[in-house]
Amino acid sequence: MKVRDILRLKGQALYTITPEHSLSHAARVMADNDIGSLVVMAHGRVVGILTFREVIRATVKNGGSFEGLSVYRNMDPGPLICTLETELDEVRRMMLDRHARYLPVIDKQQLMGVISFYDVAKTVVDSQNFENQMLKAYIRDWPEEGAGEQAGA
């Protein structure tokens, strides 16, 4: 399975922000849309990512206040990225190695979406569930769930 497949199932919602925005504005956008990251864009290019991790870290350093904080000063300027053709196993490895929860997806220098650790985990679980259903259908007379408990009762 490839990143392209994850994005197709997930949908095309994209949330971006510019480096010039305030951190309070970014936090408001994240809260209003129930998202954990914003891709930072300048001149049509990805220049960073801002996640709830950076927002919390900056706010704590600033005594619990957003005042005077910008996206530019607090974003991750070197986000891990992937492409539409990146394999799911590679994405999992990348996310685990770098402790990344969000990966912008780039195709021909254009932002196509963002995949999260949740998206990857959901895809893996859904894939395993599908495989289990196919295996059970293949094996004739597979007992239904809970059937063994009723027979012993």
VMD Tcl script that builds the backbone (N, CA, C; Angstrom):
set m [mol new atoms 459]
animate dup $m
set s [atomselect $m all]
$s set {name element resname resid chain x y z} {
  {N N MET 1 A 0.839 -1.173 0.000}
  {CA C MET 1 A 0.000 0.000 0.000}
  {C C MET 1 A 0.888 1.241 0.000}
  {N N LYS 2 A 0.417 2.289 -0.686}
  {CA C LYS 2 A 1.190 3.519 -0.821}
  {C C LYS 2 A 0.451 4.699 -0.193}
  {N N VAL 3 A 1.187 5.776 -0.003}
  {CA C VAL 3 A 0.622 6.995 0.573}
  {C C VAL 3 A -0.574 7.465 -0.246}
  {N N ARG 4 A -0.511 7.315 -1.544}
  {CA C ARG 4 A -1.615 7.693 -2.427}
  {C C ARG 4 A -2.920 7.032 -1.966}
  {N N ASP 5 A -2.848 5.762 -1.556}
  {CA C ASP 5 A -4.036 5.029 -1.107}
  {C C ASP 5 A -4.579 5.586 0.209}
  {N N ILE 6 A -3.689 5.964 1.099}
  {CA C ILE 6 A -4.114 6.542 2.377}
  {C C ILE 6 A -4.842 7.864 2.143}
  {N N LEU 7 A -4.266 8.717 1.301}
  {CA C LEU 7 A -4.893 10.016 1.028}
  {C C LEU 7 A -6.243 9.854 0.349}
  {N N ARG 8 A -6.370 8.862 -0.521}
  {CA C ARG 8 A -7.637 8.634 -1.213}
  {C C ARG 8 A -8.731 8.289 -0.196}
  {N N LEU 9 A -8.403 7.468 0.803}
  {CA C LEU 9 A -9.376 7.089 1.823}
  {C C LEU 9 A -9.634 8.217 2.810}
  {N N LYS 10 A -8.594 8.974 3.112}
  {CA C LYS 10 A -8.679 10.022 4.118}
  {C C LYS 10 A -9.467 11.240 3.640}
  {N N GLY 11 A -9.313 11.593 2.384}
  {CA C GLY 11 A -9.936 12.811 1.880}
  {C C GLY 11 A -8.880 13.869 1.609}
  {N N GLN 12 A -9.318 14.985 1.095}
  {CA C GLN 12 A -8.382 15.988 0.593}
  {C C GLN 12 A -8.298 17.256 1.436}
  {N N ALA 13 A -8.788 17.265 2.643}
  {CA C ALA 13 A -8.721 18.474 3.470}
  {C C ALA 13 A -7.269 18.834 3.749}
  {N N LEU 14 A -6.910 20.096 3.456}
  {CA C LEU 14 A -5.556 20.593 3.666}
  {C C LEU 14 A -5.621 21.864 4.505}
  {N N TYR 15 A -4.803 21.922 5.516}
  {CA C TYR 15 A -4.756 23.105 6.364}
  {C C TYR 15 A -3.336 23.645 6.350}
  {N N THR 16 A -3.203 24.902 5.915}
  {CA C THR 16 A -1.885 25.529 5.837}
  {C C THR 16 A -1.918 26.875 6.540}
  {N N ILE 17 A -0.723 27.394 6.740}
  {CA C ILE 17 A -0.557 28.700 7.380}
  {C C ILE 17 A 0.738 29.294 6.837}
  {N N THR 18 A 0.906 30.582 6.990}
  {CA C THR 18 A 2.147 31.220 6.550}
  {C C THR 18 A 3.061 31.456 7.756}
  {N N PRO 19 A 4.351 31.618 7.516}
  {CA C PRO 19 A 5.281 31.851 8.627}
  {C C PRO 19 A 4.993 33.153 9.380}
  {N N GLU 20 A 4.352 34.111 8.714}
  {CA C GLU 20 A 4.097 35.419 9.323}
  {C C GLU 20 A 2.954 35.408 10.324}
  {N N HIS 21 A 2.116 34.394 10.316}
  {CA C HIS 21 A 0.993 34.343 11.247}
  {C C HIS 21 A 1.477 34.213 12.687}
  {N N SER 22 A 0.631 34.639 13.589}
  {CA C SER 22 A 0.950 34.502 15.011}
  {C C SER 22 A 0.674 33.071 15.456}
  {N N LEU 23 A 1.335 32.683 16.511}
  {CA C LEU 23 A 1.132 31.344 17.059}
  {C C LEU 23 A -0.285 31.214 17.627}
  {N N SER 24 A -0.824 32.298 18.159}
  {CA C SER 24 A -2.194 32.237 18.681}
  {C C SER 24 A -3.184 31.972 17.550}
  {N N HIS 25 A -2.970 32.584 16.386}
  {CA C HIS 25 A -3.834 32.314 15.235}
  {C C HIS 25 A -3.721 30.850 14.815}
  {N N ALA 26 A -2.500 30.342 14.773}
  {CA C ALA 26 A -2.279 28.946 14.391}
  {C C ALA 26 A -2.984 28.004 15.361}
  {N N ALA 27 A -2.859 28.271 16.647}
  {CA C ALA 27 A -3.506 27.424 17.658}
  {C C ALA 27 A -5.022 27.463 17.497}
  {N N ARG 28 A -5.557 28.635 17.169}
  {CA C ARG 28 A -7.005 28.773 16.967}
  {C C ARG 28 A -7.458 27.953 15.753}
  {N N VAL 29 A -6.690 28.006 14.656}
  {CA C VAL 29 A -7.023 27.227 13.455}
  {C C VAL 29 A -6.979 25.733 13.772}
  {N N MET 30 A -5.967 25.313 14.520}
  {CA C MET 30 A -5.842 23.902 14.879}
  {C C MET 30 A -7.021 23.466 15.755}
  {N N ALA 31 A -7.370 24.275 16.732}
  {CA C ALA 31 A -8.470 23.936 17.636}
  {C C ALA 31 A -9.810 23.936 16.903}
  {N N ASP 32 A -10.048 24.954 16.077}
  {CA C ASP 32 A -11.323 25.063 15.351}
  {C C ASP 32 A -11.542 23.904 14.391}
  {N N ASN 33 A -10.462 23.366 13.841}
  {CA C ASN 33 A -10.569 22.296 12.858}
  {C C ASN 33 A -10.233 20.925 13.421}
  {N N ASP 34 A -9.956 20.861 14.730}
  {CA C ASP 34 A -9.624 19.606 15.405}
  {C C ASP 34 A -8.500 18.861 14.686}
  {N N ILE 35 A -7.403 19.606 14.446}
  {CA C ILE 35 A -6.241 19.038 13.765}
  {C C ILE 35 A -5.001 19.241 14.621}
  {N N GLY 36 A -3.995 18.426 14.382}
  {CA C GLY 36 A -2.779 18.496 15.184}
  {C C GLY 36 A -1.592 19.120 14.486}
  {N N SER 37 A -1.786 19.557 13.224}
  {CA C SER 37 A -0.663 20.160 12.508}
  {C C SER 37 A -1.145 21.111 11.431}
  {N N LEU 38 A -0.273 22.026 11.099}
  {CA C LEU 38 A -0.472 22.937 9.970}
  {C C LEU 38 A 0.799 22.928 9.141}
  {N N VAL 39 A 0.656 22.802 7.841}
  {CA C VAL 39 A 1.814 22.905 6.966}
  {C C VAL 39 A 2.077 24.387 6.751}
  {N N VAL 40 A 3.319 24.788 6.922}
  {CA C VAL 40 A 3.692 26.188 6.761}
  {C C VAL 40 A 4.147 26.396 5.313}
  {N N MET 41 A 3.474 27.330 4.630}
  {CA C MET 41 A 3.716 27.572 3.210}
  {C C MET 41 A 4.170 29.011 2.989}
  {N N ALA 42 A 5.123 29.177 2.063}
  {CA C ALA 42 A 5.549 30.503 1.628}
  {C C ALA 42 A 5.851 30.430 0.142}
  {N N HIS 43 A 5.254 31.328 -0.623}
  {CA C HIS 43 A 5.479 31.391 -2.069}
  {C C HIS 43 A 5.188 30.058 -2.753}
  {N N GLY 44 A 4.121 29.366 -2.281}
  {CA C GLY 44 A 3.708 28.118 -2.891}
  {C C GLY 44 A 4.551 26.909 -2.532}
  {N N ARG 45 A 5.460 27.059 -1.596}
  {CA C ARG 45 A 6.337 25.949 -1.198}
  {C C ARG 45 A 6.187 25.644 0.289}
  {N N VAL 46 A 6.390 24.370 0.623}
  {CA C VAL 46 A 6.397 23.956 2.025}
  {C C VAL 46 A 7.709 24.428 2.649}
  {N N VAL 47 A 7.599 25.222 3.699}
  {CA C VAL 47 A 8.804 25.711 4.381}
  {C C VAL 47 A 8.902 25.195 5.813}
  {N N GLY 48 A 7.877 24.471 6.249}
  {CA C GLY 48 A 7.923 23.925 7.600}
  {C C GLY 48 A 6.603 23.293 7.974}
  {N N ILE 49 A 6.574 22.819 9.211}
  {CA C ILE 49 A 5.340 22.275 9.770}
  {C C ILE 49 A 5.241 22.747 11.210}
  {N N LEU 50 A 4.030 23.014 11.625}
  {CA C LEU 50 A 3.760 23.416 13.002}
  {C C LEU 50 A 2.792 22.395 13.568}
  {N N THR 51 A 3.207 21.729 14.631}
  {CA C THR 51 A 2.335 20.750 15.272}
  {C C THR 51 A 2.007 21.224 16.680}
  {N N PHE 52 A 1.063 20.529 17.299}
  {CA C PHE 52 A 0.713 20.897 18.672}
  {C C PHE 52 A 1.934 20.810 19.580}
  {N N ARG 53 A 2.896 19.962 19.244}
  {CA C ARG 53 A 4.123 19.830 20.039}
  {C C ARG 53 A 4.890 21.156 20.072}
  {N N GLU 54 A 5.060 21.782 18.901}
  {CA C GLU 54 A 5.778 23.063 18.853}
  {C C GLU 54 A 4.980 24.170 19.539}
  {N N VAL 55 A 3.666 24.136 19.394}
  {CA C VAL 55 A 2.820 25.154 20.031}
  {C C VAL 55 A 2.939 25.066 21.546}
  {N N ILE 56 A 2.855 23.869 22.079}
  {CA C ILE 56 A 2.951 23.691 23.532}
  {C C ILE 56 A 4.338 24.100 24.036}
  {N N ARG 57 A 5.362 23.638 23.357}
  {CA C ARG 57 A 6.741 23.953 23.758}
  {C C ARG 57 A 6.968 25.468 23.791}
  {N N ALA 58 A 6.541 26.172 22.741}
  {CA C ALA 58 A 6.732 27.622 22.674}
  {C C ALA 58 A 5.934 28.343 23.752}
  {N N THR 59 A 4.716 27.900 23.993}
  {CA C THR 59 A 3.862 28.538 24.992}
  {C C THR 59 A 4.448 28.376 26.390}
  {N N VAL 60 A 4.949 27.194 26.686}
  {CA C VAL 60 A 5.561 26.959 28.000}
  {C C VAL 60 A 6.796 27.850 28.170}
  {N N LYS 61 A 7.631 27.927 27.141}
  {CA C LYS 61 A 8.830 28.781 27.197}
  {C C LYS 61 A 8.478 30.247 27.379}
  {N N ASN 62 A 7.283 30.640 26.911}
  {CA C ASN 62 A 6.839 32.029 26.985}
  {C C ASN 62 A 5.939 32.271 28.199}
  {N N GLY 63 A 6.068 31.441 29.214}
  {CA C GLY 63 A 5.316 31.631 30.449}
  {C C GLY 63 A 3.835 31.354 30.329}
  {N N GLY 64 A 3.450 30.521 29.371}
  {CA C GLY 64 A 2.049 30.158 29.213}
  {C C GLY 64 A 1.260 31.095 28.323}
  {N N SER 65 A 1.944 31.992 27.647}
  {CA C SER 65 A 1.277 32.982 26.803}
  {C C SER 65 A 1.698 32.828 25.343}
  {N N PHE 66 A 0.778 33.178 24.442}
  {CA C PHE 66 A 1.073 33.193 23.003}
  {C C PHE 66 A 1.622 34.547 22.559}
  {N N GLU 67 A 1.509 35.541 23.418}
  {CA C GLU 67 A 1.820 36.916 23.036}
  {C C GLU 67 A 3.230 37.047 22.447}
  {N N GLY 68 A 3.281 37.635 21.269}
  {CA C GLY 68 A 4.550 37.910 20.615}
  {C C GLY 68 A 5.188 36.725 19.907}
  {N N LEU 69 A 4.510 35.590 19.874}
  {CA C LEU 69 A 5.091 34.398 19.251}
  {C C LEU 69 A 4.598 34.249 17.815}
  {N N SER 70 A 5.523 33.923 16.917}
  {CA C SER 70 A 5.170 33.745 15.507}
  {C C SER 70 A 5.307 32.286 15.095}
  {N N VAL 71 A 4.636 31.945 14.024}
  {CA C VAL 71 A 4.764 30.610 13.447}
  {C C VAL 71 A 6.210 30.397 13.021}
  {N N TYR 72 A 6.798 31.402 12.355}
  {CA C TYR 72 A 8.157 31.287 11.827}
  {C C TYR 72 A 9.170 30.890 12.893}
  {N N ARG 73 A 9.098 31.506 14.040}
  {CA C ARG 73 A 10.083 31.254 15.107}
  {C C ARG 73 A 9.869 29.905 15.803}
  {N N ASN 74 A 8.722 29.275 15.582}
  {CA C ASN 74 A 8.409 28.066 16.341}
  {C C ASN 74 A 8.099 26.833 15.495}
  {N N MET 75 A 8.054 26.989 14.193}
  {CA C MET 75 A 7.772 25.847 13.319}
  {C C MET 75 A 9.002 24.940 13.219}
  {N N ASP 76 A 8.771 23.730 12.742}
  {CA C ASP 76 A 9.874 22.823 12.405}
  {C C ASP 76 A 10.219 23.134 10.946}
  {N N PRO 77 A 11.400 23.736 10.699}
  {CA C PRO 77 A 11.734 24.142 9.333}
  {C C PRO 77 A 12.209 22.988 8.442}
  {N N GLY 78 A 12.382 21.818 9.009}
  {CA C GLY 78 A 12.852 20.675 8.228}
  {C C GLY 78 A 11.974 19.461 8.413}
  {N N PRO 79 A 10.680 19.583 8.047}
  {CA C PRO 79 A 9.787 18.445 8.299}
  {C C PRO 79 A 10.144 17.250 7.422}
  {N N LEU 80 A 9.909 16.101 7.970}
  {CA C LEU 80 A 10.017 14.853 7.229}
  {C C LEU 80 A 8.889 14.867 6.205}
  {N N ILE 81 A 9.174 14.521 4.960}
  {CA C ILE 81 A 8.136 14.500 3.937}
  {C C ILE 81 A 8.118 13.141 3.245}
  {N N CYS 82 A 7.048 12.881 2.525}
  {CA C CYS 82 A 6.955 11.681 1.710}
  {C C CYS 82 A 6.261 12.053 0.410}
  {N N THR 83 A 6.194 11.090 -0.498}
  {CA C THR 83 A 5.538 11.316 -1.782}
  {C C THR 83 A 4.318 10.406 -1.889}
  {N N LEU 84 A 3.568 10.586 -2.933}
  {CA C LEU 84 A 2.402 9.735 -3.171}
  {C C LEU 84 A 2.803 8.282 -3.369}
  {N N GLU 85 A 4.028 8.052 -3.831}
  {CA C GLU 85 A 4.492 6.698 -4.139}
  {C C GLU 85 A 5.234 6.021 -2.983}
  {N N THR 86 A 5.414 6.719 -1.866}
  {CA C THR 86 A 6.101 6.124 -0.724}
  {C C THR 86 A 5.269 4.961 -0.178}
  {N N GLU 87 A 5.925 3.846 0.058}
  {CA C GLU 87 A 5.246 2.654 0.580}
  {C C GLU 87 A 4.894 2.848 2.053}
  {N N LEU 88 A 3.803 2.247 2.485}
  {CA C LEU 88 A 3.328 2.356 3.861}
  {C C LEU 88 A 4.383 1.888 4.868}
  {N N ASP 89 A 5.080 0.798 4.572}
  {CA C ASP 89 A 6.116 0.306 5.487}
  {C C ASP 89 A 7.226 1.341 5.671}
  {N N GLU 90 A 7.585 2.046 4.607}
  {CA C GLU 90 A 8.613 3.086 4.691}
  {C C GLU 90 A 8.121 4.263 5.530}
  {N N VAL 91 A 6.868 4.645 5.368}
  {CA C VAL 91 A 6.285 5.730 6.159}
  {C C VAL 91 A 6.315 5.368 7.642}
  {N N ARG 92 A 5.927 4.147 7.967}
  {CA C ARG 92 A 5.951 3.713 9.370}
  {C C ARG 92 A 7.352 3.801 9.934}
  {N N ARG 93 A 8.347 3.331 9.175}
  {CA C ARG 93 A 9.730 3.386 9.631}
  {C C ARG 93 A 10.185 4.827 9.845}
  {N N MET 94 A 9.872 5.688 8.877}
  {CA C MET 94 A 10.258 7.101 8.968}
  {C C MET 94 A 9.647 7.755 10.201}
  {N N MET 95 A 8.362 7.523 10.414}
  {CA C MET 95 A 7.678 8.146 11.545}
  {C C MET 95 A 8.241 7.658 12.878}
  {N N LEU 96 A 8.515 6.377 12.969}
  {CA C LEU 96 A 9.053 5.833 14.211}
  {C C LEU 96 A 10.483 6.298 14.456}
  {N N ASP 97 A 11.315 6.305 13.415}
  {CA C ASP 97 A 12.711 6.721 13.568}
  {C C ASP 97 A 12.840 8.169 14.017}
  {N N ARG 98 A 11.975 9.044 13.495}
  {CA C ARG 98 A 12.086 10.478 13.794}
  {C C ARG 98 A 11.042 10.977 14.793}
  {N N HIS 99 A 10.235 10.066 15.336}
  {CA C HIS 99 A 9.164 10.436 16.270}
  {C C HIS 99 A 8.240 11.479 15.646}
  {N N ALA 100 A 7.981 11.333 14.357}
  {CA C ALA 100 A 7.133 12.274 13.621}
  {C C ALA 100 A 5.692 11.786 13.658}
  {N N ARG 101 A 4.796 12.689 13.970}
  {CA C ARG 101 A 3.382 12.338 13.999}
  {C C ARG 101 A 2.657 12.761 12.723}
  {N N TYR 102 A 3.289 13.660 11.954}
  {CA C TYR 102 A 2.665 14.190 10.744}
  {C C TYR 102 A 3.702 14.294 9.631}
  {N N LEU 103 A 3.304 13.891 8.427}
  {CA C LEU 103 A 4.180 13.988 7.257}
  {C C LEU 103 A 3.447 14.678 6.119}
  {N N PRO 104 A 3.972 15.831 5.661}
  {CA C PRO 104 A 3.422 16.416 4.440}
  {C C PRO 104 A 3.717 15.488 3.261}
  {N N VAL 105 A 2.782 15.422 2.337}
  {CA C VAL 105 A 2.925 14.603 1.135}
  {C C VAL 105 A 3.134 15.556 -0.032}
  {N N ILE 106 A 4.263 15.400 -0.713}
  {CA C ILE 106 A 4.641 16.297 -1.806}
  {C C ILE 106 A 4.683 15.507 -3.108}
  {N N ASP 107 A 4.148 16.093 -4.165}
  {CA C ASP 107 A 4.244 15.507 -5.503}
  {C C ASP 107 A 4.589 16.628 -6.471}
  {N N LYS 108 A 5.716 16.505 -7.147}
  {CA C LYS 108 A 6.176 17.527 -8.099}
  {C C LYS 108 A 6.185 18.901 -7.447}
  {N N GLN 109 A 6.752 18.990 -6.268}
  {CA C GLN 109 A 6.894 20.211 -5.475}
  {C C GLN 109 A 5.567 20.834 -5.053}
  {N N GLN 110 A 4.478 20.060 -5.142}
  {CA C GLN 110 A 3.169 20.557 -4.729}
  {C C GLN 110 A 2.677 19.759 -3.526}
  {N N LEU 111 A 2.118 20.464 -2.541}
  {CA C LEU 111 A 1.562 19.822 -1.358}
  {C C LEU 111 A 0.278 19.095 -1.735}
  {N N MET 112 A 0.238 17.787 -1.484}
  {CA C MET 112 A -0.924 16.971 -1.816}
  {C C MET 112 A -1.776 16.636 -0.594}
  {N N GLY 113 A -1.192 16.713 0.585}
  {CA C GLY 113 A -1.914 16.382 1.797}
  {C C GLY 113 A -0.952 16.173 2.947}
  {N N VAL 114 A -1.490 15.739 4.055}
  {CA C VAL 114 A -0.705 15.409 5.243}
  {C C VAL 114 A -1.233 14.084 5.759}
  {N N ILE 115 A -0.317 13.177 6.093}
  {CA C ILE 115 A -0.763 11.945 6.736}
  {C C ILE 115 A -0.250 11.953 8.168}
  {N N SER 116 A -1.063 11.435 9.037}
  {CA C SER 116 A -0.730 11.407 10.458}
  {C C SER 116 A -0.432 9.974 10.894}
  {N N PHE 117 A 0.147 9.868 12.060}
  {CA C PHE 117 A 0.405 8.554 12.642}
  {C C PHE 117 A -0.914 7.798 12.781}
  {N N TYR 118 A -1.977 8.520 13.138}
  {CA C TYR 118 A -3.312 7.916 13.234}
  {C C TYR 118 A -3.744 7.336 11.888}
  {N N ASP 119 A -3.557 8.100 10.808}
  {CA C ASP 119 A -3.937 7.633 9.472}
  {C C ASP 119 A -3.223 6.332 9.128}
  {N N VAL 120 A -1.927 6.268 9.453}
  {CA C VAL 120 A -1.130 5.078 9.160}
  {C C VAL 120 A -1.626 3.898 9.998}
  {N N ALA 121 A -1.828 4.129 11.294}
  {CA C ALA 121 A -2.291 3.051 12.176}
  {C C ALA 121 A -3.663 2.542 11.737}
  {N N LYS 122 A -4.576 3.449 11.390}
  {CA C LYS 122 A -5.914 3.055 10.938}
  {C C LYS 122 A -5.824 2.231 9.663}
  {N N THR 123 A -4.970 2.624 8.753}
  {CA C THR 123 A -4.805 1.889 7.497}
  {C C THR 123 A -4.294 0.483 7.750}
  {N N VAL 124 A -3.325 0.350 8.658}
  {CA C VAL 124 A -2.778 -0.968 8.990}
  {C C VAL 124 A -3.861 -1.846 9.608}
  {N N VAL 125 A -4.606 -1.316 10.557}
  {CA C VAL 125 A -5.667 -2.088 11.217}
  {C C VAL 125 A -6.750 -2.480 10.217}
  {N N ASP 126 A -7.179 -1.538 9.384}
  {CA C ASP 126 A -8.207 -1.840 8.380}
  {C C ASP 126 A -7.731 -2.922 7.410}
  {N N SER 127 A -6.472 -2.846 7.024}
  {CA C SER 127 A -5.901 -3.832 6.107}
  {C C SER 127 A -5.858 -5.213 6.755}
  {N N GLN 128 A -5.457 -5.260 8.014}
  {CA C GLN 128 A -5.412 -6.534 8.727}
  {C C GLN 128 A -6.817 -7.107 8.912}
  {N N ASN 129 A -7.779 -6.260 9.215}
  {CA C ASN 129 A -9.164 -6.728 9.352}
  {C C ASN 129 A -9.686 -7.301 8.040}
  {N N PHE 130 A -9.360 -6.643 6.935}
  {CA C PHE 130 A -9.782 -7.137 5.630}
  {C C PHE 130 A -9.151 -8.495 5.329}
  {N N GLU 131 A -7.852 -8.617 5.599}
  {CA C GLU 131 A -7.168 -9.897 5.392}
  {C C GLU 131 A -7.786 -10.995 6.243}
  {N N ASN 132 A -8.094 -10.694 7.495}
  {CA C ASN 132 A -8.727 -11.680 8.384}
  {C C ASN 132 A -10.084 -12.118 7.844}
  {N N GLN 133 A -10.868 -11.168 7.334}
  {CA C GLN 133 A -12.175 -11.522 6.762}
  {C C GLN 133 A -12.007 -12.432 5.550}
  {N N MET 134 A -11.029 -12.128 4.721}
  {CA C MET 134 A -10.796 -12.944 3.522}
  {C C MET 134 A -10.334 -14.357 3.908}
  {N N LEU 135 A -9.463 -14.454 4.905}
  {CA C LEU 135 A -8.998 -15.764 5.358}
  {C C LEU 135 A -10.141 -16.581 5.956}
  {N N LYS 136 A -10.971 -15.933 6.755}
  {CA C LYS 136 A -12.110 -16.632 7.358}
  {C C LYS 136 A -13.094 -17.095 6.289}
  {N N ALA 137 A -13.297 -16.273 5.269}
  {CA C ALA 137 A -14.197 -16.659 4.179}
  {C C ALA 137 A -13.616 -17.830 3.398}
  {N N TYR 138 A -12.308 -17.895 3.313}
  {CA C TYR 138 A -11.635 -18.952 2.571}
  {C C TYR 138 A -11.734 -20.297 3.297}
  {N N ILE 139 A -11.661 -20.236 4.605}
  {CA C ILE 139 A -11.722 -21.467 5.408}
  {C C ILE 139 A -13.199 -21.810 5.626}
  {N N ARG 140 A -13.589 -22.931 5.112}
  {CA C ARG 140 A -14.989 -23.325 5.189}
  {C C ARG 140 A -15.381 -23.636 6.633}
  {N N ASP 141 A -16.602 -23.272 6.988}
  {CA C ASP 141 A -17.172 -23.521 8.304}
  {C C ASP 141 A -16.380 -22.866 9.438}
  {N N TRP 142 A -15.852 -21.689 9.199}
  {CA C TRP 142 A -15.159 -20.962 10.268}
  {C C TRP 142 A -16.187 -20.598 11.324}
  {N N PRO 143 A -15.917 -20.892 12.585}
  {CA C PRO 143 A -16.920 -20.588 13.626}
  {C C PRO 143 A -17.113 -19.081 13.790}
  {N N GLU 144 A -18.350 -18.692 13.983}
  {CA C GLU 144 A -18.660 -17.290 14.228}
  {C C GLU 144 A -18.113 -16.895 15.593}
  {N N GLU 145 A -17.826 -15.617 15.770}
  {CA C GLU 145 A -17.320 -15.142 17.056}
  {C C GLU 145 A -18.361 -15.385 18.132}
  {N N GLY 146 A -17.940 -15.917 19.239}
  {CA C GLY 146 A -18.825 -16.198 20.357}
  {C C GLY 146 A -19.522 -17.547 20.256}
  {N N ALA 147 A -19.375 -18.250 19.146}
  {CA C ALA 147 A -20.058 -19.548 18.969}
  {C C ALA 147 A -19.502 -20.599 19.928}
  {N N GLY 148 A -18.208 -20.573 20.184}
  {CA C GLY 148 A -17.590 -21.527 21.103}
  {C C GLY 148 A -18.039 -21.327 22.526}
  {N N GLU 149 A -18.297 -20.066 22.884}
  {CA C GLU 149 A -18.728 -19.781 24.258}
  {C C GLU 149 A -20.138 -20.298 24.493}
  {N N GLN 150 A -21.016 -20.196 23.492}
  {CA C GLN 150 A -22.384 -20.634 23.646}
  {C C GLN 150 A -22.477 -22.151 23.708}
  {N N ALA 151 A -21.622 -22.836 22.938}
  {CA C ALA 151 A -21.667 -24.298 22.912}
  {C C ALA 151 A -21.252 -24.862 24.261}
  {N N GLY 152 A -20.323 -24.223 24.944}
  {CA C GLY 152 A -19.837 -24.721 26.229}
  {C C GLY 152 A -20.759 -24.355 27.378}
  {N N ALA 153 A -21.701 -23.456 27.169}
  {CA C ALA 153 A -22.561 -22.990 28.242}
  {C C ALA 153 A -23.685 -23.933 28.543}
}
mol reanalyze $m
mol bondsrecalc $m
mol representation Tube
mol addrep $m
